[in-house]
Amino acid sequence: MQPDRTLDYYLQGALRRLDHGDFADELRVEQVYRQLAGDLISRLTMSVQFTKGVLSLRVASAALRSELMRRREGLRVKINDHLGAEVVKTIYIR
């Protein structure tokens, strides 16, 4: 094992080889979204689902939904930058 590689790196590689890459992406996208969103928005986000390039968020208030709709392209870019690949194609907010 190389010293600059994390356990997460190796687990993701193993999941991809086992053809569970979508599951690994789903976990990573949710984790990155919650990290970038911060505590308050994360608490107000009732559901985070990621399937086939679409990040679906279900939020608790109309005001938050409106704000996220306004900022969703920037959020998508930040998530993909953080992941290092164009993983999230669209963000759907309900």
Backbone torsions as a table, in degrees:
resi	resn	phi	psi	omega
1	MET	NA	132.9	177.9
2	GLN	-78.0	144.3	-175.7
3	PRO	-64.5	-25.5	-177.5
4	ASP	-89.9	0.5	179.0
5	ARG	-95.7	138.2	179.7
6	THR	-98.7	165.6	176.1
7	LEU	-59.2	-38.3	178.2
8	ASP	-56.9	-43.3	179.3
9	TYR	-57.5	-46.8	-177.6
10	TYR	-71.6	-37.4	177.3
11	LEU	-64.9	-40.0	177.9
12	GLN	-63.1	-42.2	177.7
13	GLY	-62.7	-42.1	178.7
14	ALA	-64.4	-43.1	178.7
15	LEU	-62.4	-41.0	178.9
16	ARG	-63.7	-40.9	179.0
17	ARG	-66.1	-30.7	177.9
18	LEU	-84.8	6.6	178.4
19	ASP	68.7	32.5	175.3
20	HIS	-114.2	30.7	-178.1
21	GLY	-60.4	-36.8	179.1
22	ASP	-62.1	-40.3	179.2
23	PHE	-65.1	-41.6	178.2
24	ALA	-63.7	-43.0	177.8
25	ASP	-61.9	-41.9	-179.5
26	GLU	-59.6	-44.9	179.4
27	LEU	-66.0	-43.0	-179.1
28	ARG	-66.6	-42.6	-179.0
29	VAL	-62.9	-44.7	179.2
30	GLU	-62.6	-43.6	-179.6
31	GLN	-61.5	-45.3	-179.3
32	VAL	-67.4	-42.0	177.7
33	TYR	-56.9	-49.8	-177.3
34	ARG	-64.2	-36.2	177.9
35	GLN	-66.1	-46.6	-178.2
36	LEU	-72.0	-32.7	-177.2
37	ALA	-71.7	-30.7	-177.7
38	GLY	90.3	172.5	-173.3
39	ASP	-63.9	-49.5	-175.3
40	LEU	-63.5	-51.5	-178.7
41	ILE	-65.6	-37.0	178.1
42	SER	-62.2	-41.6	178.0
43	ARG	-66.4	-33.6	-179.3
44	LEU	-83.6	-6.5	175.8
45	THR	-89.8	111.9	-174.6
46	MET	-79.6	-29.3	-176.4
47	SER	-149.5	137.1	174.6
48	VAL	-128.4	119.4	178.3
49	GLN	-131.3	142.8	178.6
50	PHE	-132.8	121.1	179.7
51	THR	-144.8	126.4	174.2
52	LYS	48.9	47.5	175.3
53	GLY	85.3	-1.3	-178.5
54	VAL	-111.1	119.4	175.0
55	LEU	-94.0	116.3	179.9
56	SER	-106.3	125.1	179.6
57	LEU	-116.5	135.5	173.8
58	ARG	-117.1	119.9	-173.7
59	VAL	-114.7	161.9	-171.3
60	ALA	-86.0	-14.3	-176.5
61	SER	-139.6	150.9	178.8
62	ALA	-65.4	-35.9	179.9
63	ALA	-64.1	-43.4	178.5
64	LEU	-67.0	-40.1	177.5
65	ARG	-58.2	-45.4	179.9
66	SER	-61.8	-44.5	-179.4
67	GLU	-65.4	-42.4	179.1
68	LEU	-67.8	-35.5	176.5
69	MET	-60.7	-40.6	-179.7
70	ARG	-67.0	-32.9	-174.8
71	ARG	-106.7	8.9	-171.2
72	ARG	-64.7	-35.1	179.7
73	GLU	-66.3	-42.1	176.8
74	GLY	-64.1	-39.0	177.6
75	LEU	-64.9	-42.0	178.1
76	ARG	-60.1	-44.7	179.8
77	VAL	-63.4	-43.8	179.8
78	LYS	-63.5	-42.1	178.9
79	ILE	-61.9	-48.0	-179.8
80	ASN	-64.0	-39.3	176.4
81	ASP	-60.7	-43.2	-179.2
82	HIS	-65.0	-37.0	179.9
83	LEU	-80.1	-18.9	178.8
84	GLY	80.0	15.7	179.5
85	ALA	-159.4	162.0	178.8
86	GLU	-83.3	76.4	-176.6
87	VAL	-88.3	-47.9	-178.6
88	VAL	-90.2	117.9	179.7
89	LYS	-92.5	-37.2	-175.4
90	THR	-144.2	147.3	171.9
91	ILE	-116.2	124.6	179.0
92	TYR	-110.7	126.8	-176.0
93	ILE	-120.8	128.2	177.8
94	ARG	-133.7	NA	NA
